[in-house]
Amino acid sequence: MSAAEEHNTNEEEQVEPSPEVHFEPVMKLEQLDEIKTFEEDETVEFKMRAKLFRFDKENNEWKERGTGDVKLLKHKETKKIRLLMRRDKTHKICANHVVAPSITLQTNVGSDRSWVYNAMDFSEASQVLETFAIRFANSENANKFKEAFEDAQKHNKSLSEDKPDEKSEKETEKESDKDGEKKE
């Protein structure tokens, strides 16, 4: 058989490509009906796109934490407001902390569109004190964030001021119940 004849028989043995190729999956993936984000019991008070950085003390440098929507969420029952930020695409939490009255937003050196602050962050498995820098597209957005953040701080502070009165009322009720039990 000549080389030309071998070439012709190889062409005849080849299968023409078909647009209707189908492969059965090795494993079937279950479709989840509902994905819980734990944001279901909260209302969004503020939402804006930003980039978040954290300060790495060991290397003395800023490290990017993620880009996405920063939200101020108000819990429907406790009324506390927290800051939550998830990364785009992966939706992994990169910041999660209560907007405490003790947090102070400071201007970042050389930028009018970013803020630096310290907070007890819960985005990882444990609670860690982190230094964050949050940067916005422009200074107008940065100022809107600051206003919303400070309003949330005032709101949370008013909640913590209201709680001692509630506790004292409950304590007085318990004491009066105990007094009633002792008299009987």
C-alpha positions, 0 to 999 in steps of 0.5 A, a space after each residue: 500500500 502506498 502512502 497516498 492510499 494509507 492517507 485516503 483510508 485514514 480520512 475515511 475512518 475519521 468521523 465527521 464532527 457533529 454539533 449534537 455531541 452529548 456527554 452524561 455527567 459523572 455526578 449530578 449536582 443538586 440544585 439548592 432551593 434557597 441559599 441562606 445569606 443571614 441577611 434575610 432578617 435585615 434591611 439595607 440602610 445603605 449600599 455602595 460599591 467600594 474597595 476594602 483594604 486591611 493593614 498587615 502589621 507584620 509586613 507593614 503594608 496594606 493588603 486588598 481585602 476585596 471589591 464589592 458592595 458595602 452595606 449597612 444592615 439594620 436587624 429587624 428585631 434587635 435594630 442594631 446596624 452592622 457593616 457587611 461587605 462581600 466580594 464580587 463574584 465569590 460573595 465571600 464576606 470581607 468585612 462584617 462588624 457592628 457599627 460601634 460608636 467608638 469607631 472613628 473614621 479618619 481621612 486616608 493620607 493623600 486621598 479624599 475618597 477613602 476612610 481608615 478605621 479600626 473595628 472588631 471584624 467577624 468576617 473570618 472564623 474568629 473576632 479580630 481587631 483590624 485596621 481597614 481602609 475603604 475607598 470609593 469611586 469619588 469623594 462625593 460617595 466617600 462623604 455619603 458613606 461617612 454620613 450614613 456610617 455616622 448616622 448608624 453609629 448614633 442609632 446604635 448608641 441610642 440603642 445601647 443607652 436605652 437598654 439599661 432602662 429596660 434591664 432595670 425594669 426587668 430587674 425590678 419585676 424579678 425582684 418584686 416577684 422574688 419578694 412576692 414568693 418570700 412573703 407566701 
